[in-house]
Amino acid sequence: MNSETPGRRSLREIEMEVLAEGQEWTRRRLQEKLQDEATRAGGAFPPQRRKRVASARRADASAHRRRSR
C-alpha cells in the first residue's frame, strides 16, 4: 500500500478535500446572501464610497488658521 498508488488516499487527504469544498460552499452561500440583502436594500455590493464634501465648520477652521498666522 503505497501512498502514491492511484485511487488510494488517506483519511486525512479526504478530510482536507471535503473541508475545502465545505469552505468554498460556505463562502459562495454567504456571498449570495449578502448580495441578496444589498439588492433588497437598493444598494450596491460591495458598497461604493461616497465622496465627502467639506463641512462649513472645517472650511471656517481652515480660514481661521490662515488668518491667525
C-alpha positions in Angstrom: 0.0 0.0 0.0 1.9 2.9 -1.3 0.5 6.5 -0.8 1.4 7.2 -4.4 -0.9 4.4 -5.6 -3.8 6.0 -7.6 -7.2 5.6 -6.1 -5.9 5.1 -2.5 -6.0 8.2 -0.4 -5.5 8.7 3.3 -8.4 9.6 5.5 -6.6 12.9 6.2 -6.4 13.7 2.4 -10.1 13.0 2.1 -10.9 15.1 5.1 -8.9 18.1 3.8 -10.6 17.9 0.4 -14.1 17.8 2.0 -13.3 20.6 4.4 -12.0 22.8 1.5 -15.2 22.0 -0.5 -17.3 23.0 2.5 -15.5 26.2 3.0 -15.9 27.2 -0.7 -19.6 26.3 -0.5 -20.0 28.4 2.7 -18.1 31.4 1.0 -20.4 31.3 -2.0 -23.6 31.0 0.1 -22.5 33.9 2.2 -21.7 36.0 -0.9 -25.2 35.2 -2.3 -26.9 36.1 0.9 -25.0 39.4 1.2 -25.7 40.2 -2.4 -29.4 39.5 -2.0 -29.5 41.7 1.1 -27.7 44.5 -0.7 -30.1 44.2 -3.7 -33.1 44.2 -1.4 -31.8 47.3 0.4 -31.3 49.0 -3.0 -27.5 49.4 -2.7 -24.5 48.1 -4.5 -22.3 45.3 -3.2 -19.7 46.0 -2.3 -20.8 49.4 -1.2 -19.3 52.4 -3.0 -17.6 55.1 -1.0 -19.3 58.4 -1.1 -17.4 61.5 -1.9 -17.2 63.7 1.2 -18.0 67.4 1.0 -16.0 69.5 3.4 -18.3 70.9 6.0 -18.7 74.6 6.6 -17.2 74.1 10.0 -14.0 72.7 8.6 -13.7 75.4 6.0 -14.1 78.0 8.7 -11.5 76.4 10.8 -9.0 76.4 7.9 -9.7 80.0 7.2 -9.2 80.9 10.9 -5.8 79.1 10.9 -4.7 81.1 7.9 -5.7 84.4 9.4 -4.0 83.7 12.7 -0.6 83.1 11.2 
